[in-house]
Amino acid sequence: MVGPSFKGLYGHQATVISGGNEREFTVDDEYIKRSIFDPNADMVKGFSKGLMLSYTGQLSEDDVKQITEYLKTLK
């Protein structure tokens, strides 16, 4: 397993490392978008930076919305 699963994650609490600081928050649309376009910004605790590449310029805002809607269905 390279990265955390999004299965059942939407709307739940997650712990991430941001700028060297640990914080908890509720996974939402903005977090998913940031994870797709800037995957190293908020690293889920326990996973390493640099394993996921940015999809900036490869996915549109609509693509990200569709991905987010799909992730919301995963239980």
Predicted model as a PDB file, atoms N, CA, C, CB and O in Angstrom, pLDDT in the B-factor column:
MODEL        1                                                                  
ATOM      1  N   MET A   1       0.848  -1.176   0.000  1.00 55.00           N  
ATOM      2  CA  MET A   1       0.000   0.000   0.000  1.00 55.00           C  
ATOM      3  C   MET A   1       0.892   1.238   0.000  1.00 55.00           C  
ATOM      4  CB  MET A   1      -0.964  -0.001   1.223  1.00 55.00           C  
ATOM      5  O   MET A   1       1.720   1.417   0.894  1.00 55.00           O  
ATOM      6  N   VAL A   2       0.720   2.075  -0.994  1.00 68.00           N  
ATOM      7  CA  VAL A   2       1.532   3.275  -1.132  1.00 68.00           C  
ATOM      8  C   VAL A   2       0.938   4.452  -0.373  1.00 68.00           C  
ATOM      9  CB  VAL A   2       1.690   3.632  -2.593  1.00 68.00           C  
ATOM     10  O   VAL A   2       1.671   5.226   0.243  1.00 68.00           O  
ATOM     11  N   GLY A   3      -0.363   4.593  -0.412  1.00 73.00           N  
ATOM     12  CA  GLY A   3      -1.004   5.740   0.223  1.00 73.00           C  
ATOM     13  C   GLY A   3      -2.274   5.333   0.935  1.00 73.00           C  
ATOM     14  O   GLY A   3      -2.716   4.188   0.840  1.00 73.00           O  
ATOM     15  N   PRO A   4      -2.857   6.277   1.649  1.00 75.00           N  
ATOM     16  CA  PRO A   4      -4.082   5.988   2.383  1.00 75.00           C  
ATOM     17  C   PRO A   4      -5.259   5.781   1.441  1.00 75.00           C  
ATOM     18  CB  PRO A   4      -4.389   7.110   3.359  1.00 75.00           C  
ATOM     19  O   PRO A   4      -5.291   6.327   0.339  1.00 75.00           O  
ATOM     20  N   SER A   5      -6.199   5.007   1.876  1.00 79.00           N  
ATOM     21  CA  SER A   5      -7.406   4.765   1.102  1.00 79.00           C  
ATOM     22  C   SER A   5      -8.396   5.898   1.340  1.00 79.00           C  
ATOM     23  CB  SER A   5      -8.034   3.401   1.471  1.00 79.00           C  
ATOM     24  O   SER A   5      -8.478   6.435   2.444  1.00 79.00           O  
ATOM     25  N   PHE A   6      -9.143   6.258   0.310  1.00 80.00           N  
ATOM     26  CA  PHE A   6     -10.226   7.233   0.470  1.00 80.00           C  
ATOM     27  C   PHE A   6     -11.524   6.527   0.830  1.00 80.00           C  
ATOM     28  CB  PHE A   6     -10.410   8.063  -0.818  1.00 80.00           C  
ATOM     29  O   PHE A   6     -12.540   7.181   1.070  1.00 80.00           O  
ATOM     30  N   LYS A   7     -11.501   5.197   0.870  1.00 86.00           N  
ATOM     31  CA  LYS A   7     -12.701   4.423   1.169  1.00 86.00           C  
ATOM     32  C   LYS A   7     -13.226   4.775   2.558  1.00 86.00           C  
ATOM     33  CB  LYS A   7     -12.412   2.915   1.071  1.00 86.00           C  
ATOM     34  O   LYS A   7     -12.546   4.563   3.562  1.00 86.00           O  
ATOM     35  N   GLY A   8     -14.436   5.310   2.604  1.00 87.00           N  
ATOM     36  CA  GLY A   8     -15.062   5.651   3.872  1.00 87.00           C  
ATOM     37  C   GLY A   8     -14.458   6.841   4.581  1.00 87.00           C  
ATOM     38  O   GLY A   8     -14.770   7.088   5.745  1.00 87.00           O  
ATOM     39  N   LEU A   9     -13.594   7.590   3.901  1.00 88.00           N  
ATOM     40  CA  LEU A   9     -12.901   8.703   4.550  1.00 88.00           C  
ATOM     41  C   LEU A   9     -13.681  10.018   4.497  1.00 88.00           C  
ATOM     42  CB  LEU A   9     -11.554   8.899   3.909  1.00 88.00           C  
ATOM     43  O   LEU A   9     -13.575  10.839   5.407  1.00 88.00           O  
ATOM     44  N   TYR A  10     -14.468  10.219   3.429  1.00 93.00           N  
ATOM     45  CA  TYR A  10     -15.160  11.497   3.264  1.00 93.00           C  
ATOM     46  C   TYR A  10     -16.069  11.784   4.460  1.00 93.00           C  
ATOM     47  CB  TYR A  10     -15.980  11.497   1.962  1.00 93.00           C  
ATOM     48  O   TYR A  10     -16.877  10.943   4.855  1.00 93.00           O  
ATOM     49  N   GLY A  11     -15.928  12.967   5.022  1.00 93.00           N  
ATOM     50  CA  GLY A  11     -16.751  13.385   6.155  1.00 93.00           C  
ATOM     51  C   GLY A  11     -16.233  12.927   7.507  1.00 93.00           C  
ATOM     52  O   GLY A  11     -16.816  13.264   8.538  1.00 93.00           O  
ATOM     53  N   HIS A  12     -15.147  12.164   7.521  1.00 92.00           N  
ATOM     54  CA  HIS A  12     -14.581  11.680   8.770  1.00 92.00           C  
ATOM     55  C   HIS A  12     -13.306  12.450   9.124  1.00 92.00           C  
ATOM     56  CB  HIS A  12     -14.289  10.179   8.675  1.00 92.00           C  
ATOM     57  O   HIS A  12     -12.757  13.175   8.295  1.00 92.00           O  
ATOM     58  N   GLN A  13     -12.856  12.286  10.337  1.00 92.00           N  
ATOM     59  CA  GLN A  13     -11.648  12.950  10.816  1.00 92.00           C  
ATOM     60  C   GLN A  13     -10.400  12.278  10.253  1.00 92.00           C  
ATOM     61  CB  GLN A  13     -11.605  12.946  12.350  1.00 92.00           C  
ATOM     62  O   GLN A  13     -10.350  11.055  10.119  1.00 92.00           O  
ATOM     63  N   ALA A  14      -9.395  13.085   9.924  1.00 90.00           N  
ATOM     64  CA  ALA A  14      -8.097  12.588   9.468  1.00 90.00           C  
ATOM     65  C   ALA A  14      -7.009  13.385  10.174  1.00 90.00           C  
ATOM     66  CB  ALA A  14      -7.957  12.697   7.908  1.00 90.00           C  
ATOM     67  O   ALA A  14      -7.204  14.551  10.519  1.00 90.00           O  
ATOM     68  N   THR A  15      -5.874  12.753  10.382  1.00 93.00           N  
ATOM     69  CA  THR A  15      -4.709  13.429  10.954  1.00 93.00           C  
ATOM     70  C   THR A  15      -3.680  13.578   9.846  1.00 93.00           C  
ATOM     71  CB  THR A  15      -4.118  12.636  12.181  1.00 93.00           C  
ATOM     72  O   THR A  15      -3.291  12.596   9.213  1.00 93.00           O  
ATOM     73  N   VAL A  16      -3.235  14.818   9.612  1.00 92.00           N  
ATOM     74  CA  VAL A  16      -2.251  15.097   8.568  1.00 92.00           C  
ATOM     75  C   VAL A  16      -1.097  15.905   9.152  1.00 92.00           C  
ATOM     76  CB  VAL A  16      -2.902  15.856   7.383  1.00 92.00           C  
ATOM     77  O   VAL A  16      -1.194  16.504  10.223  1.00 92.00           O  
ATOM     78  N   ILE A  17      -0.010  15.894   8.402  1.00 92.00           N  
ATOM     79  CA  ILE A  17       1.142  16.724   8.718  1.00 92.00           C  
ATOM     80  C   ILE A  17       1.181  17.835   7.675  1.00 92.00           C  
ATOM     81  CB  ILE A  17       2.484  15.887   8.734  1.00 92.00           C  
ATOM     82  O   ILE A  17       1.313  17.570   6.480  1.00 92.00           O  
ATOM     83  N   SER A  18       1.065  19.082   8.133  1.00 89.00           N  
ATOM     84  CA  SER A  18       1.079  20.256   7.251  1.00 89.00           C  
ATOM     85  C   SER A  18       2.155  21.211   7.748  1.00 89.00           C  
ATOM     86  CB  SER A  18      -0.325  20.963   7.210  1.00 89.00           C  
ATOM     87  O   SER A  18       2.087  21.700   8.876  1.00 89.00           O  
ATOM     88  N   GLY A  19       3.143  21.473   6.909  1.00 87.00           N  
ATOM     89  CA  GLY A  19       4.196  22.401   7.300  1.00 87.00           C  
ATOM     90  C   GLY A  19       4.918  21.972   8.563  1.00 87.00           C  
ATOM     91  O   GLY A  19       5.358  22.815   9.346  1.00 87.00           O  
ATOM     92  N   GLY A  20       5.045  20.671   8.768  1.00 88.00           N  
ATOM     93  CA  GLY A  20       5.737  20.147   9.942  1.00 88.00           C  
ATOM     94  C   GLY A  20       4.869  20.045  11.184  1.00 88.00           C  
ATOM     95  O   GLY A  20       5.328  19.564  12.219  1.00 88.00           O  
ATOM     96  N   ASN A  21       3.614  20.493  11.097  1.00 93.00           N  
ATOM     97  CA  ASN A  21       2.710  20.449  12.247  1.00 93.00           C  
ATOM     98  C   ASN A  21       1.609  19.417  12.016  1.00 93.00           C  
ATOM     99  CB  ASN A  21       2.095  21.840  12.510  1.00 93.00           C  
ATOM    100  O   ASN A  21       1.088  19.284  10.909  1.00 93.00           O  
ATOM    101  N   GLU A  22       1.270  18.703  13.062  1.00 95.00           N  
ATOM    102  CA  GLU A  22       0.201  17.718  12.999  1.00 95.00           C  
ATOM    103  C   GLU A  22      -1.130  18.395  13.301  1.00 95.00           C  
ATOM    104  CB  GLU A  22       0.461  16.555  13.986  1.00 95.00           C  
ATOM    105  O   GLU A  22      -1.228  19.201  14.226  1.00 95.00           O  
ATOM    106  N   ARG A  23      -2.159  18.064  12.514  1.00 93.00           N  
ATOM    107  CA  ARG A  23      -3.477  18.630  12.767  1.00 93.00           C  
ATOM    108  C   ARG A  23      -4.554  17.635  12.353  1.00 93.00           C  
ATOM    109  CB  ARG A  23      -3.654  19.967  12.016  1.00 93.00           C  
ATOM    110  O   ARG A  23      -4.321  16.757  11.523  1.00 93.00           O  
ATOM    111  N   GLU A  24      -5.730  17.786  12.943  1.00 94.00           N  
ATOM    112  CA  GLU A  24      -6.876  16.954  12.595  1.00 94.00           C  
ATOM    113  C   GLU A  24      -7.946  17.835  11.953  1.00 94.00           C  
ATOM    114  CB  GLU A  24      -7.439  16.217  13.851  1.00 94.00           C  
ATOM    115  O   GLU A  24      -8.087  19.008  12.297  1.00 94.00           O  
ATOM    116  N   PHE A  25      -8.688  17.259  11.027  1.00 88.00           N  
ATOM    117  CA  PHE A  25      -9.759  17.987  10.362  1.00 88.00           C  
ATOM    118  C   PHE A  25     -10.720  16.972   9.760  1.00 88.00           C  
ATOM    119  CB  PHE A  25      -9.200  18.951   9.269  1.00 88.00           C  
ATOM    120  O   PHE A  25     -10.446  15.772   9.745  1.00 88.00           O  
ATOM    121  N   THR A  26     -11.837  17.464   9.271  1.00 93.00           N  
ATOM    122  CA  THR A  26     -12.821  16.620   8.604  1.00 93.00           C  
ATOM    123  C   THR A  26     -12.547  16.632   7.106  1.00 93.00           C  
ATOM    124  CB  THR A  26     -14.270  17.099   8.907  1.00 93.00           C  
ATOM    125  O   THR A  26     -12.424  17.699   6.504  1.00 93.00           O  
ATOM    126  N   VAL A  27     -12.451  15.464   6.509  1.00 93.00           N  
ATOM    127  CA  VAL A  27     -12.183  15.345   5.072  1.00 93.00           C  
ATOM    128  C   VAL A  27     -13.382  15.882   4.299  1.00 93.00           C  
ATOM    129  CB  VAL A  27     -11.886  13.863   4.673  1.00 93.00           C  
ATOM    130  O   VAL A  27     -14.519  15.460   4.513  1.00 93.00           O  
ATOM    131  N   ASP A  28     -13.100  16.834   3.384  1.00 95.00           N  
ATOM    132  CA  ASP A  28     -14.144  17.477   2.605  1.00 95.00           C  
ATOM    133  C   ASP A  28     -13.700  17.666   1.161  1.00 95.00           C  
ATOM    134  CB  ASP A  28     -14.522  18.820   3.224  1.00 95.00           C  
ATOM    135  O   ASP A  28     -12.628  17.203   0.770  1.00 95.00           O  
ATOM    136  N   ASP A  29     -14.522  18.345   0.374  1.00 96.00           N  
ATOM    137  CA  ASP A  29     -14.215  18.568  -1.045  1.00 96.00           C  
ATOM    138  C   ASP A  29     -12.876  19.273  -1.229  1.00 96.00           C  
ATOM    139  CB  ASP A  29     -15.325  19.388  -1.705  1.00 96.00           C  
ATOM    140  O   ASP A  29     -12.090  18.895  -2.097  1.00 96.00           O  
ATOM    141  N   GLU A  30     -12.614  20.287  -0.425  1.00 95.00           N  
ATOM    142  CA  GLU A  30     -11.378  21.066  -0.556  1.00 95.00           C  
ATOM    143  C   GLU A  30     -10.142  20.208  -0.290  1.00 95.00           C  
ATOM    144  CB  GLU A  30     -11.398  22.259   0.405  1.00 95.00           C  
ATOM    145  O   GLU A  30      -9.139  20.332  -0.992  1.00 95.00           O  
ATOM    146  N   TYR A  31     -10.210  19.344   0.712  1.00 93.00           N  
ATOM    147  CA  TYR A  31      -9.073  18.463   1.013  1.00 93.00           C  
ATOM    148  C   TYR A  31      -8.801  17.530  -0.162  1.00 93.00           C  
ATOM    149  CB  TYR A  31      -9.342  17.640   2.299  1.00 93.00           C  
ATOM    150  O   TYR A  31      -7.647  17.322  -0.537  1.00 93.00           O  
ATOM    151  N   ILE A  32      -9.852  16.971  -0.741  1.00 94.00           N  
ATOM    152  CA  ILE A  32      -9.670  16.065  -1.881  1.00 94.00           C  
ATOM    153  C   ILE A  32      -9.039  16.813  -3.050  1.00 94.00           C  
ATOM    154  CB  ILE A  32     -11.020  15.442  -2.310  1.00 94.00           C  
ATOM    155  O   ILE A  32      -8.110  16.312  -3.684  1.00 94.00           O  
ATOM    156  N   LYS A  33      -9.541  18.005  -3.331  1.00 96.00           N  
ATOM    157  CA  LYS A  33      -8.982  18.819  -4.416  1.00 96.00           C  
ATOM    158  C   LYS A  33      -7.502  19.120  -4.165  1.00 96.00           C  
ATOM    159  CB  LYS A  33      -9.775  20.135  -4.564  1.00 96.00           C  
ATOM    160  O   LYS A  33      -6.675  18.974  -5.065  1.00 96.00           O  
ATOM    161  N   ARG A  34      -7.174  19.537  -2.948  1.00 94.00           N  
ATOM    162  CA  ARG A  34      -5.782  19.843  -2.590  1.00 94.00           C  
ATOM    163  C   ARG A  34      -4.912  18.590  -2.712  1.00 94.00           C  
ATOM    164  CB  ARG A  34      -5.702  20.414  -1.148  1.00 94.00           C  
ATOM    165  O   ARG A  34      -3.766  18.671  -3.156  1.00 94.00           O  
ATOM    166  N   SER A  35      -5.450  17.439  -2.322  1.00 92.00           N  
ATOM    167  CA  SER A  35      -4.694  16.187  -2.406  1.00 92.00           C  
ATOM    168  C   SER A  35      -4.396  15.791  -3.850  1.00 92.00           C  
ATOM    169  CB  SER A  35      -5.460  15.068  -1.715  1.00 92.00           C  
ATOM    170  O   SER A  35      -3.368  15.174  -4.131  1.00 92.00           O  
ATOM    171  N   ILE A  36      -5.293  16.144  -4.757  1.00 95.00           N  
ATOM    172  CA  ILE A  36      -5.085  15.839  -6.171  1.00 95.00           C  
ATOM    173  C   ILE A  36      -4.089  16.802  -6.807  1.00 95.00           C  
ATOM    174  CB  ILE A  36      -6.412  15.889  -6.925  1.00 95.00           C  
ATOM    175  O   ILE A  36      -3.215  16.380  -7.563  1.00 95.00           O  
ATOM    176  N   PHE A  37      -4.215  18.086  -6.508  1.00 97.00           N  
ATOM    177  CA  PHE A  37      -3.365  19.091  -7.149  1.00 97.00           C  
ATOM    178  C   PHE A  37      -2.071  19.388  -6.392  1.00 97.00           C  
ATOM    179  CB  PHE A  37      -4.137  20.360  -7.311  1.00 97.00           C  
ATOM    180  O   PHE A  37      -1.096  19.815  -7.011  1.00 97.00           O  
ATOM    181  N   ASP A  38      -2.029  19.178  -5.092  1.00 95.00           N  
ATOM    182  CA  ASP A  38      -0.827  19.426  -4.284  1.00 95.00           C  
ATOM    183  C   ASP A  38      -0.716  18.322  -3.227  1.00 95.00           C  
ATOM    184  CB  ASP A  38      -0.876  20.853  -3.608  1.00 95.00           C  
ATOM    185  O   ASP A  38      -0.905  18.575  -2.037  1.00 95.00           O  
ATOM    186  N   PRO A  39      -0.408  17.094  -3.669  1.00 92.00           N  
ATOM    187  CA  PRO A  39      -0.473  15.939  -2.784  1.00 92.00           C  
ATOM    188  C   PRO A  39       0.481  15.966  -1.592  1.00 92.00           C  
ATOM    189  CB  PRO A  39      -0.210  14.731  -3.567  1.00 92.00           C  
ATOM    190  O   PRO A  39       0.289  15.210  -0.639  1.00 92.00           O  
ATOM    191  N   ASN A  40       1.479  16.798  -1.623  1.00 92.00           N  
ATOM    192  CA  ASN A  40       2.429  16.855  -0.505  1.00 92.00           C  
ATOM    193  C   ASN A  40       2.094  17.939   0.518  1.00 92.00           C  
ATOM    194  CB  ASN A  40       3.823  17.086  -1.034  1.00 92.00           C  
ATOM    195  O   ASN A  40       2.812  18.096   1.506  1.00 92.00           O  
ATOM    196  N   ALA A  41       1.017  18.685   0.294  1.00 92.00           N  
ATOM    197  CA  ALA A  41       0.659  19.788   1.194  1.00 92.00           C  
ATOM    198  C   ALA A  41       0.196  19.286   2.555  1.00 92.00           C  
ATOM    199  CB  ALA A  41      -0.432  20.644   0.567  1.00 92.00           C  
ATOM    200  O   ALA A  41       0.638  19.787   3.589  1.00 92.00           O  
ATOM    201  N   ASP A  42      -0.684  18.307   2.554  1.00 91.00           N  
ATOM    202  CA  ASP A  42      -1.232  17.729   3.785  1.00 91.00           C  
ATOM    203  C   ASP A  42      -1.056  16.226   3.719  1.00 91.00           C  
ATOM    204  CB  ASP A  42      -2.739  18.108   3.982  1.00 91.00           C  
ATOM    205  O   ASP A  42      -1.892  15.522   3.152  1.00 91.00           O  
ATOM    206  N   MET A  43       0.021  15.736   4.291  1.00 89.00           N  
ATOM    207  CA  MET A  43       0.319  14.311   4.250  1.00 89.00           C  
ATOM    208  C   MET A  43      -0.389  13.584   5.386  1.00 89.00           C  
ATOM    209  CB  MET A  43       1.833  14.074   4.327  1.00 89.00           C  
ATOM    210  O   MET A  43      -0.268  13.968   6.549  1.00 89.00           O  
ATOM    211  N   VAL A  44      -1.130  12.533   5.041  1.00 88.00           N  
ATOM    212  CA  VAL A  44      -1.766  11.723   6.075  1.00 88.00           C  
ATOM    213  C   VAL A  44      -0.663  11.126   6.941  1.00 88.00           C  
ATOM    214  CB  VAL A  44      -2.674  10.601   5.452  1.00 88.00           C  
ATOM    215  O   VAL A  44       0.312  10.567   6.439  1.00 88.00           O  
ATOM    216  N   LYS A  45      -0.840  11.257   8.240  1.00 88.00           N  
ATOM    217  CA  LYS A  45       0.158  10.781   9.195  1.00 88.00           C  
ATOM    218  C   LYS A  45       0.484   9.310   8.912  1.00 88.00           C  
ATOM    219  CB  LYS A  45      -0.349  10.961  10.655  1.00 88.00           C  
ATOM    220  O   LYS A  45      -0.409   8.474   8.769  1.00 88.00           O  
ATOM    221  N   GLY A  46       1.792   9.018   8.835  1.00 86.00           N  
ATOM    222  CA  GLY A  46       2.244   7.660   8.588  1.00 86.00           C  
ATOM    223  C   GLY A  46       2.640   7.378   7.150  1.00 86.00           C  
ATOM    224  O   GLY A  46       3.161   6.304   6.850  1.00 86.00           O  
ATOM    225  N   PHE A  47       2.394   8.347   6.241  1.00 85.00           N  
ATOM    226  CA  PHE A  47       2.750   8.162   4.842  1.00 85.00           C  
ATOM    227  C   PHE A  47       3.829   9.177   4.449  1.00 85.00           C  
ATOM    228  CB  PHE A  47       1.498   8.308   3.932  1.00 85.00           C  
ATOM    229  O   PHE A  47       3.950  10.241   5.057  1.00 85.00           O  
ATOM    230  N   SER A  48       4.608   8.828   3.424  1.00 85.00           N  
ATOM    231  CA  SER A  48       5.750   9.641   3.014  1.00 85.00           C  
ATOM    232  C   SER A  48       5.403  10.601   1.886  1.00 85.00           C  
ATOM    233  CB  SER A  48       6.892   8.751   2.588  1.00 85.00           C  
ATOM    234  O   SER A  48       4.553  10.318   1.042  1.00 85.00           O  
ATOM    235  N   LYS A  49       6.079  11.737   1.894  1.00 86.00           N  
ATOM    236  CA  LYS A  49       5.953  12.708   0.800  1.00 86.00           C  
ATOM    237  C   LYS A  49       6.591  12.153  -0.464  1.00 86.00           C  
ATOM    238  CB  LYS A  49       6.604  14.059   1.181  1.00 86.00           C  
ATOM    239  O   LYS A  49       7.457  11.279  -0.416  1.00 86.00           O  
ATOM    240  N   GLY A  50       6.139  12.685  -1.595  1.00 85.00           N  
ATOM    241  CA  GLY A  50       6.777  12.387  -2.873  1.00 85.00           C  
ATOM    242  C   GLY A  50       6.303  11.117  -3.567  1.00 85.00           C  
ATOM    243  O   GLY A  50       6.804  10.782  -4.641  1.00 85.00           O  
ATOM    244  N   LEU A  51       5.354  10.407  -2.979  1.00 84.00           N  
ATOM    245  CA  LEU A  51       4.885   9.173  -3.603  1.00 84.00           C  
ATOM    246  C   LEU A  51       3.792   9.426  -4.630  1.00 84.00           C  
ATOM    247  CB  LEU A  51       4.380   8.219  -2.547  1.00 84.00           C  
ATOM    248  O   LEU A  51       3.635   8.650  -5.572  1.00 84.00           O  
ATOM    249  N   MET A  52       3.036  10.500  -4.458  1.00 87.00           N  
ATOM    250  CA  MET A  52       1.982  10.835  -5.410  1.00 87.00           C  
ATOM    251  C   MET A  52       2.359  12.109  -6.163  1.00 87.00           C  
ATOM    252  CB  MET A  52       0.619  11.009  -4.687  1.00 87.00           C  
ATOM    253  O   MET A  52       2.836  13.078  -5.571  1.00 87.00           O  
ATOM    254  N   LEU A  53       2.142  12.092  -7.453  1.00 90.00           N  
ATOM    255  CA  LEU A  53       2.436  13.260  -8.272  1.00 90.00           C  
ATOM    256  C   LEU A  53       1.203  14.145  -8.375  1.00 90.00           C  
ATOM    257  CB  LEU A  53       2.917  12.839  -9.673  1.00 90.00           C  
ATOM    258  O   LEU A  53       0.074  13.682  -8.210  1.00 90.00           O  
ATOM    259  N   SER A  54       1.435  15.417  -8.648  1.00 95.00           N  
ATOM    260  CA  SER A  54       0.345  16.368  -8.838  1.00 95.00           C  
ATOM    261  C   SER A  54      -0.338  16.136 -10.181  1.00 95.00           C  
ATOM    262  CB  SER A  54       0.864  17.812  -8.746  1.00 95.00           C  
ATOM    263  O   SER A  54       0.310  15.794 -11.170  1.00 95.00           O  
ATOM    264  N   TYR A  55      -1.649  16.326 -10.199  1.00 96.00           N  
ATOM    265  CA  TYR A  55      -2.413  16.222 -11.431  1.00 96.00           C  
ATOM    266  C   TYR A  55      -2.786  17.594 -11.982  1.00 96.00           C  
ATOM    267  CB  TYR A  55      -3.665  15.398 -11.199  1.00 96.00           C  
ATOM    268  O   TYR A  55      -3.696  17.708 -12.802  1.00 96.00           O  
ATOM    269  N   THR A  56      -2.086  18.635 -11.536  1.00 96.00           N  
ATOM    270  CA  THR A  56      -2.307  19.984 -12.051  1.00 96.00           C  
ATOM    271  C   THR A  56      -2.060  19.990 -13.560  1.00 96.00           C  
ATOM    272  CB  THR A  56      -1.380  21.016 -11.332  1.00 96.00           C  
ATOM    273  O   THR A  56      -1.041  19.486 -14.033  1.00 96.00           O  
ATOM    274  N   GLY A  57      -2.993  20.558 -14.300  1.00 96.00           N  
ATOM    275  CA  GLY A  57      -2.871  20.621 -15.751  1.00 96.00           C  
ATOM    276  C   GLY A  57      -3.338  19.364 -16.461  1.00 96.00           C  
ATOM    277  O   GLY A  57      -3.428  19.341 -17.689  1.00 96.00           O  
ATOM    278  N   GLN A  58      -3.638  18.315 -15.700  1.00 97.00           N  
ATOM    279  CA  GLN A  58      -4.092  17.061 -16.300  1.00 97.00           C  
ATOM    280  C   GLN A  58      -5.575  16.812 -16.047  1.00 97.00           C  
ATOM    281  CB  GLN A  58      -3.276  15.897 -15.761  1.00 97.00           C  
ATOM    282  O   GLN A  58      -6.240  16.120 -16.817  1.00 97.00           O  
ATOM    283  N   LEU A  59      -6.084  17.386 -14.955  1.00 97.00           N  
ATOM    284  CA  LEU A  59      -7.493  17.232 -14.605  1.00 97.00           C  
ATOM    285  C   LEU A  59      -8.146  18.606 -14.512  1.00 97.00           C  
ATOM    286  CB  LEU A  59      -7.652  16.459 -13.270  1.00 97.00           C  
ATOM    287  O   LEU A  59      -7.536  19.563 -14.033  1.00 97.00           O  
ATOM    288  N   SER A  60      -9.371  18.693 -14.967  1.00 97.00           N  
ATOM    289  CA  SER A  60     -10.112  19.949 -14.863  1.00 97.00           C  
ATOM    290  C   SER A  60     -10.819  20.015 -13.515  1.00 97.00           C  
ATOM    291  CB  SER A  60     -11.133  20.087 -16.022  1.00 97.00           C  
ATOM    292  O   SER A  60     -10.864  19.031 -12.777  1.00 97.00           O  
ATOM    293  N   GLU A  61     -11.367  21.178 -13.202  1.00 95.00           N  
ATOM    294  CA  GLU A  61     -12.151  21.341 -11.977  1.00 95.00           C  
ATOM    295  C   GLU A  61     -13.347  20.395 -12.001  1.00 95.00           C  
ATOM    296  CB  GLU A  61     -12.622  22.811 -11.814  1.00 95.00           C  
ATOM    297  O   GLU A  61     -13.714  19.830 -10.970  1.00 95.00           O  
ATOM    298  N   ASP A  62     -13.959  20.220 -13.178  1.00 97.00           N  
ATOM    299  CA  ASP A  62     -15.091  19.313 -13.298  1.00 97.00           C  
ATOM    300  C   ASP A  62     -14.663  17.863 -13.052  1.00 97.00           C  
ATOM    301  CB  ASP A  62     -15.733  19.450 -14.683  1.00 97.00           C  
ATOM    302  O   ASP A  62     -15.393  17.100 -12.420  1.00 97.00           O  
ATOM    303  N   ASP A  63     -13.485  17.483 -13.548  1.00 97.00           N  
ATOM    304  CA  ASP A  63     -12.960  16.141 -13.288  1.00 97.00           C  
ATOM    305  C   ASP A  63     -12.838  15.903 -11.785  1.00 97.00           C  
ATOM    306  CB  ASP A  63     -11.587  15.949 -13.975  1.00 97.00           C  
ATOM    307  O   ASP A  63     -13.225  14.849 -11.281  1.00 97.00           O  
ATOM    308  N   VAL A  64     -12.300  16.888 -11.079  1.00 97.00           N  
ATOM    309  CA  VAL A  64     -12.109  16.764  -9.635  1.00 97.00           C  
ATOM    310  C   VAL A  64     -13.456  16.665  -8.919  1.00 97.00           C  
ATOM    311  CB  VAL A  64     -11.305  17.960  -9.093  1.00 97.00           C  
ATOM    312  O   VAL A  64     -13.596  15.903  -7.963  1.00 97.00           O  
ATOM    313  N   LYS A  65     -14.432  17.424  -9.374  1.00 97.00           N  
ATOM    314  CA  LYS A  65     -15.777  17.343  -8.779  1.00 97.00           C  
ATOM    315  C   LYS A  65     -16.362  15.948  -8.963  1.00 97.00           C  
ATOM    316  CB  LYS A  65     -16.717  18.397  -9.408  1.00 97.00           C  
ATOM    317  O   LYS A  65     -16.979  15.405  -8.046  1.00 97.00           O  
ATOM    318  N   GLN A  66     -16.171  15.370 -10.141  1.00 97.00           N  
ATOM    319  CA  GLN A  66     -16.684  14.028 -10.398  1.00 97.00           C  
ATOM    320  C   GLN A  66     -15.967  12.989  -9.539  1.00 97.00           C  
ATOM    321  CB  GLN A  66     -16.535  13.678 -11.881  1.00 97.00           C  
ATOM    322  O   GLN A  66     -16.600  12.075  -9.011  1.00 97.00           O  
ATOM    323  N   ILE A  67     -14.675  13.125  -9.400  1.00 95.00           N  
ATOM    324  CA  ILE A  67     -13.897  12.223  -8.535  1.00 95.00           C  
ATOM    325  C   ILE A  67     -14.389  12.332  -7.103  1.00 95.00           C  
ATOM    326  CB  ILE A  67     -12.382  12.547  -8.609  1.00 95.00           C  
ATOM    327  O   ILE A  67     -14.582  11.322  -6.426  1.00 95.00           O  
ATOM    328  N   THR A  68     -14.590  13.556  -6.646  1.00 95.00           N  
ATOM    329  CA  THR A  68     -15.061  13.782  -5.278  1.00 95.00           C  
ATOM    330  C   THR A  68     -16.430  13.154  -5.059  1.00 95.00           C  
ATOM    331  CB  THR A  68     -15.119  15.282  -4.972  1.00 95.00           C  
ATOM    332  O   THR A  68     -16.666  12.524  -4.028  1.00 95.00           O  
ATOM    333  N   GLU A  69     -17.316  13.317  -6.005  1.00 96.00           N  
ATOM    334  CA  GLU A  69     -18.649  12.711  -5.873  1.00 96.00           C  
ATOM    335  C   GLU A  69     -18.546  11.190  -5.802  1.00 96.00           C  
ATOM    336  CB  GLU A  69     -19.553  13.125  -7.054  1.00 96.00           C  
ATOM    337  O   GLU A  69     -19.280  10.553  -5.046  1.00 96.00           O  
ATOM    338  N   TYR A  70     -17.651  10.615  -6.574  1.00 95.00           N  
ATOM    339  CA  TYR A  70     -17.441   9.166  -6.521  1.00 95.00           C  
ATOM    340  C   TYR A  70     -16.906   8.760  -5.147  1.00 95.00           C  
ATOM    341  CB  TYR A  70     -16.463   8.715  -7.636  1.00 95.00           C  
ATOM    342  O   TYR A  70     -17.400   7.802  -4.552  1.00 95.00           O  
ATOM    343  N   LEU A  71     -15.906   9.475  -4.640  1.00 93.00           N  
ATOM    344  CA  LEU A  71     -15.312   9.137  -3.348  1.00 93.00           C  
ATOM    345  C   LEU A  71     -16.344   9.193  -2.222  1.00 93.00           C  
ATOM    346  CB  LEU A  71     -14.152  10.082  -3.040  1.00 93.00           C  
ATOM    347  O   LEU A  71     -16.248   8.437  -1.255  1.00 93.00           O  
ATOM    348  N   LYS A  72     -17.313  10.071  -2.341  1.00 94.00           N  
ATOM    349  CA  LYS A  72     -18.363  10.170  -1.333  1.00 94.00           C  
ATOM    350  C   LYS A  72     -19.196   8.893  -1.250  1.00 94.00           C  
ATOM    351  CB  LYS A  72     -19.265  11.356  -1.636  1.00 94.00           C  
ATOM    352  O   LYS A  72     -19.802   8.612  -0.216  1.00 94.00           O  
ATOM    353  N   THR A  73     -19.228   8.118  -2.336  1.00 93.00           N  
ATOM    354  CA  THR A  73     -20.045   6.897  -2.363  1.00 93.00           C  
ATOM    355  C   THR A  73     -19.325   5.697  -1.764  1.00 93.00           C  
ATOM    356  CB  THR A  73     -20.452   6.578  -3.786  1.00 93.00           C  
ATOM    357  O   THR A  73     -19.957   4.681  -1.476  1.00 93.00           O  
ATOM    358  N   LEU A  74     -18.009   5.799  -1.573  1.00 91.00           N  
ATOM    359  CA  LEU A  74     -17.245   4.655  -1.059  1.00 91.00           C  
ATOM    360  C   LEU A  74     -17.467   4.496   0.434  1.00 91.00           C  
ATOM    361  CB  LEU A  74     -15.744   4.822  -1.355  1.00 91.00           C  
ATOM    362  O   LEU A  74     -17.286   5.447   1.194  1.00 91.00           O  
ATOM    363  N   LYS A  75     -17.845   3.344   0.846  1.00 84.00           N  
ATOM    364  CA  LYS A  75     -18.111   3.073   2.262  1.00 84.00           C  
ATOM    365  C   LYS A  75     -17.091   2.124   2.840  1.00 84.00           C  
ATOM    366  CB  LYS A  75     -19.505   2.502   2.445  1.00 84.00           C  
ATOM    367  O   LYS A  75     -17.162   1.786   4.021  1.00 84.00           O  
TER     368      LYS A  75                                                      
ENDMDL                                                                          
END                                                                             
